[in-house]
Amino acid sequence: MAAILDQIEPLKQAALAEFGAASDLTALEQARVSYLGSNGKFTALMKQLGSLPKEEKPAAGKVINSAKAELEAALARRREELELKAALPKEPTDFTLPGRRRVLGRLHPLTQVTEAIVRSFRKIGFVVADGPEVEDDYHCFDALNTPADHPARDTQDTFYLAAPAGAAPALLRTHTSSVQIRVMRKQPPPVRIIVPGRVYRRDNADATHNPTFQQVEGLYVDRQVTVGDLKGTVEFVFKELMGPDTRIRFRPHYFSYTEPSFEIDFSSALTRKMGKEWLEIAGCGMVHPQVFENVGYDPEVWTGWAFGFGIERIAMIRYGINDIRLFYQNDLRFLSQF
């Protein structure tokens, strides 16, 4: 027994010295394996207990276990020291320097304009509706009084998606007007909604056209709704968006889903800054009776108006932007100005 006990203290001191001398976690792990691993020096000493007489084993085991506990505690302390050291900067750091603020993001200019439009309409009782961007012919064209042979479809050529044999072709919607059909088919009048969202057309990209753009649709259906209601609403919204000096005028036009139909021009300090007195901004009209019949509304009882305009056009006029493609290039030099 004396021979085993005489080895414990020198072995413990040697292990403590190696733990303390370890310069990093890798060296410390090597020292741990050398002494406390399955084939380590201290582990081998513990295995010698089996050769001692039965009456000597408890005393020897107590001494060895005490030394092992001391080594494990020293190992844990050294590991904590080395982990803290590894977490410190490799180069000197001046903690008195001012901190670096994180760059905060901001809303895209089209999102800012969309939110401004929504706020204006909510002031007069409109709610926001939404619908799918992947549509079918019925909701996008047929229900809006624009059948397959109608020439108005030529101006709204769009992107069609592959469909299984026998299934109706799917397409990317050309306007958010398809949502007014979905809403009217789901609920009885009165209806007072706006529908902002992304739409698609096969336009060649240039300064004023893009295959993808944002549009907002407005729809109001109730008893005895007139063109006067339409004009008053449009005038209120555009004065909110473009300034209190904004003037509105209606010009006769044609849309297959409204009758009568109008183009809306506006005049303000913004248009005069562009060198123009009047600028076309939106299309509108009274909902065509055939559209009401398609959704199950009685056109003898209910009347309504609808209008739509491009959100990019509003943003370009509002911020003085001369190329629609800038909205979609993700250039932070441009976006950070808004």
C-alpha positions in Angstrom: 0.0 0.0 0.0 2.8 2.4 0.9 4.2 2.1 -2.6 0.9 3.2 -4.2 0.4 6.1 -1.7 3.9 7.4 -2.3 3.1 7.8 -6.1 -0.1 9.8 -5.6 1.3 13.1 -4.5 4.1 13.4 -7.1 1.6 12.3 -9.9 -0.9 14.9 -8.7 1.6 17.7 -8.7 2.8 16.8 -12.1 -0.8 16.8 -13.5 -1.5 20.2 -11.8 1.6 21.6 -13.4 0.6 20.4 -16.9 -2.9 21.7 -16.5 -1.6 25.1 -15.5 1.0 25.2 -18.3 -1.6 24.4 -21.0 -1.8 27.4 -23.4 -5.1 26.6 -25.0 -8.0 24.2 -24.8 -6.4 21.7 -27.1 -3.3 21.4 -24.9 -5.5 21.1 -21.8 -7.4 18.3 -23.3 -4.2 16.5 -24.1 -3.1 16.9 -20.5 -6.4 15.6 -19.3 -6.2 12.5 -21.4 -2.6 11.9 -20.3 -3.6 11.7 -16.6 -7.3 11.1 -16.4 -8.1 9.4 -19.7 -8.9 5.7 -19.8 -5.2 4.9 -20.3 -3.9 7.9 -18.3 -1.3 7.8 -15.6 -3.6 8.5 -12.7 -6.2 6.1 -14.0 -3.5 3.4 -14.1 -2.7 4.1 -10.5 -6.3 3.6 -9.5 -6.3 0.3 -11.3 -3.6 -0.9 -8.9 -6.0 -0.9 -6.1 -7.1 -4.3 -7.1 -3.8 -5.7 -6.1 -4.0 -4.5 -2.5 -5.2 -6.6 0.4 -8.9 -6.2 1.1 -8.4 -4.4 4.4 -6.1 -1.8 2.8 -8.3 -0.9 -0.2 -10.7 1.6 1.6 -8.0 3.8 2.9 -6.0 3.8 -0.3 -9.2 4.4 -2.4 -10.1 7.4 -0.2 -6.7 9.0 -0.8 -6.8 8.4 -4.6 -10.4 9.7 -4.9 -9.5 12.8 -3.0 -6.6 13.5 -5.3 -8.7 12.7 -8.4 -11.4 15.2 -7.2 -8.7 17.9 -6.8 -7.4 17.3 -10.3 -10.9 17.5 -11.8 -11.6 20.8 -10.0 -8.3 22.2 -11.2 -9.0 21.0 -14.7 -12.5 22.7 -14.7 -11.0 26.0 -13.4 -8.3 26.0 -16.1 -10.8 25.2 -18.9 -12.9 28.1 -17.8 -9.9 30.4 -17.9 -8.9 29.3 -21.3 -12.5 29.6 -22.7 -12.6 33.2 -21.4 -9.2 33.9 -23.0 -10.4 32.5 -26.3 -13.4 34.8 -26.3 -11.4 37.9 -25.9 -10.4 40.0 -29.0 -7.1 38.9 -30.5 -6.1 42.5 -31.0 -6.2 45.3 -28.3 -9.6 47.0 -28.2 -10.3 50.5 -27.1 -13.6 50.2 -25.2 -13.8 54.0 -24.8 -14.5 54.5 -28.5 -18.1 55.3 -29.4 -20.3 52.4 -30.5 -21.5 51.7 -34.0 -25.2 52.0 -34.5 -26.9 49.4 -36.6 -28.2 50.6 -39.9 -32.0 50.6 -39.6 -34.1 49.5 -42.6 -37.0 51.5 -44.0 -40.1 50.9 -45.9 -39.9 50.7 -49.7 -41.2 53.9 -51.4 -44.0 51.9 -53.0 -45.0 50.5 -49.6 -45.0 54.1 -48.2 -47.3 55.3 -51.0 -49.6 52.2 -50.6 -49.9 52.9 -46.9 -50.7 56.5 -47.6 -53.5 55.5 -50.0 -54.9 53.0 -47.6 -55.0 55.6 -44.8 -56.9 58.0 -47.0 -59.5 55.5 -48.0 -60.0 54.3 -44.4 -60.9 57.8 -43.4 -64.0 57.5 -45.5 -65.0 54.0 -44.5 -63.3 51.7 -47.0 -61.7 48.4 -46.0 -58.8 46.6 -47.6 -59.5 43.4 -49.6 -57.1 40.9 -51.1 -57.1 38.1 -53.6 -54.8 35.7 -55.5 -52.2 36.9 -58.0 -52.6 33.6 -60.0 -56.1 34.0 -61.4 -58.4 32.3 -64.0 -60.1 33.8 -67.1 -63.4 34.1 -65.4 -62.4 36.4 -62.5 -59.9 38.3 -64.5 -61.8 38.9 -67.7 -65.2 37.1 -68.3 -67.0 38.2 -65.1 -65.7 41.8 -65.9 -67.6 41.8 -69.2 -64.4 41.1 -71.2 -65.0 37.7 -73.0 -62.3 35.9 -75.0 -63.1 37.7 -78.3 -63.2 41.2 -76.8 -60.6 43.5 -78.2 -59.9 45.0 -74.8 -58.0 41.9 -73.9 -55.3 42.9 -76.4 -54.2 45.7 -74.1 -54.0 43.4 -71.1 -52.0 40.5 -72.6 -50.5 38.6 -69.7 -48.6 35.6 -68.6 -50.3 32.2 -68.8 -49.3 29.2 -66.7 -49.3 25.6 -67.8 -52.4 23.7 -66.7 -53.4 20.0 -66.7 -55.3 18.7 -69.7 -59.0 19.8 -69.5 -58.4 22.3 -66.7 -59.0 26.1 -67.1 -55.8 28.0 -68.0 -54.3 29.9 -65.1 -52.8 33.3 -65.6 -51.1 36.1 -63.6 -53.7 38.8 -63.0 -53.6 41.9 -65.1 -55.4 44.1 -62.6 -56.7 43.9 -59.1 -60.3 44.2 -60.5 -60.5 40.4 -60.2 -60.8 40.8 -56.5 -64.0 42.9 -56.7 -65.6 39.9 -58.5 -64.5 37.6 -55.7 -65.8 40.0 -53.0 -69.2 40.6 -54.7 -69.7 36.9 -55.1 -69.1 36.3 -51.4 -71.2 39.1 -49.8 -74.3 41.1 -50.5 -74.2 44.9 -50.9 -73.3 47.4 -49.7 -69.6 47.0 -50.6 -66.9 49.5 -50.0 -63.4 48.2 -50.6 -60.0 49.0 -51.9 -57.6 46.4 -53.3 -53.9 47.2 -53.5 -51.6 44.5 -55.0 -49.2 43.4 -57.6 -50.3 42.8 -61.2 -48.6 41.6 -64.4 -48.7 42.5 -68.1 -46.5 41.7 -71.0 -45.0 45.1 -71.2 -41.4 45.7 -72.4 -39.5 47.4 -69.5 -38.7 51.1 -70.1 -38.9 54.3 -68.1 -42.7 54.2 -67.8 -43.6 50.5 -68.2 -42.7 47.3 -66.3 -44.0 43.7 -66.6 -44.7 43.8 -62.9 -46.3 46.8 -61.2 -48.5 47.8 -58.3 -52.2 48.8 -58.6 -55.0 49.8 -56.3 -58.6 49.2 -57.1 -61.6 50.9 -55.5 -65.2 49.7 -55.5 -68.3 51.2 -53.9 -71.7 49.5 -54.3 -74.9 50.7 -52.6 -78.3 52.1 -53.4 -78.4 55.3 -55.5 -74.6 55.6 -55.9 -73.8 58.3 -58.5 -70.9 59.7 -60.5 -71.0 62.6 -58.0 -70.0 60.1 -55.3 -67.2 58.9 -57.5 -65.9 62.3 -58.2 -66.1 63.4 -54.6 -64.2 60.3 -53.4 -61.5 60.7 -56.1 -61.0 64.4 -55.3 -60.7 63.7 -51.6 -58.1 60.9 -52.0 -55.9 62.8 -54.5 -55.9 65.9 -52.4 -54.7 63.8 -49.5 -52.0 62.2 -51.7 -50.9 65.2 -53.9 -51.7 68.2 -51.8 -54.7 70.5 -51.1 -54.2 72.5 -54.3 -55.0 69.4 -56.5 -57.7 69.7 -59.1 -59.5 66.8 -60.8 -61.2 66.5 -64.2 -63.0 63.6 -65.9 -62.7 62.8 -69.6 -64.9 60.2 -71.3 -63.3 56.9 -72.1 -64.1 53.3 -72.6 -63.7 50.3 -70.2 -65.6 47.1 -70.8 -66.6 46.7 -67.1 -67.8 50.3 -66.5 -70.5 52.4 -68.1 -70.1 55.4 -68.4 -66.3 55.3 -68.2 -63.8 58.1 -67.6 -60.1 58.9 -67.5 -59.1 61.0 -64.5 -56.6 63.9 -65.0 -55.2 65.9 -62.1 -53.4 69.2 -61.9 -51.3 70.4 -59.0 -47.9 72.0 -58.2 -46.3 68.6 -58.9 -47.6 68.5 -62.5 -46.6 72.1 -63.1 -43.2 71.3 -61.8 -43.0 68.7 -64.6 -44.0 71.3 -67.2 -47.6 70.0 -67.6 -50.9 71.5 -66.4 -52.8 68.2 -66.5 -51.7 64.6 -66.2 -53.6 61.4 -66.6 -53.6 59.5 -63.3 -56.4 56.9 -63.2 -59.4 55.2 -64.9 -62.9 54.9 -63.5 -66.6 54.6 -64.1 -69.9 53.3 -63.0 -70.0 49.5 -62.7 -71.5 48.0 -65.8 -74.9 46.3 -65.3 -73.6 43.1 -66.9 -70.9 42.9 -64.2 -73.7 43.1 -61.5 -75.6 40.4 -63.2 -72.5 38.2 -63.4 -72.1 38.3 -59.6 -75.8 38.0 -58.8 -76.6 41.7 -57.9 -79.8 43.2 -59.3 -78.7 46.3 -61.4 -82.1 47.8 -61.0 -81.6 48.0 -57.3 -77.8 48.5 -56.9 -75.4 50.9 -58.5 -71.7 51.5 -57.9 -68.5 52.8 -59.1 -65.0 51.4 -59.5 -61.6 53.0 -60.3 -58.0 51.9 -60.5 -54.6 53.4 -60.8 -50.9 52.5 -60.7 -49.1 53.0 -57.4 -45.8 53.5 -59.2 -47.3 56.4 -61.1 -48.3 58.1 -57.9 -44.9 57.5 -56.4 -43.0 58.8 -59.4 -45.0 62.0 -59.4 -44.9 62.5 -55.7 -41.1 61.9 -55.4 -40.0 63.2 -58.8 -38.7 59.9 -60.1 -38.3 59.6 -63.9 -37.8 55.8 -64.3 -40.2 53.1 -63.0 -37.4 50.5 -63.1 -35.6 52.1 -60.2 -38.3 50.7 -57.9 -37.3 47.2 -58.7 -33.5 47.3 -58.9 -32.9 47.0 -55.1 -30.2 49.7 -55.2 -29.7 51.0 -51.7 -28.4 54.3 -53.0 -31.9 54.9 -54.5 -34.0 53.3 -51.7 -32.2 55.1 -48.8 -33.5 58.5 -50.1 -37.1 57.7 -49.0 
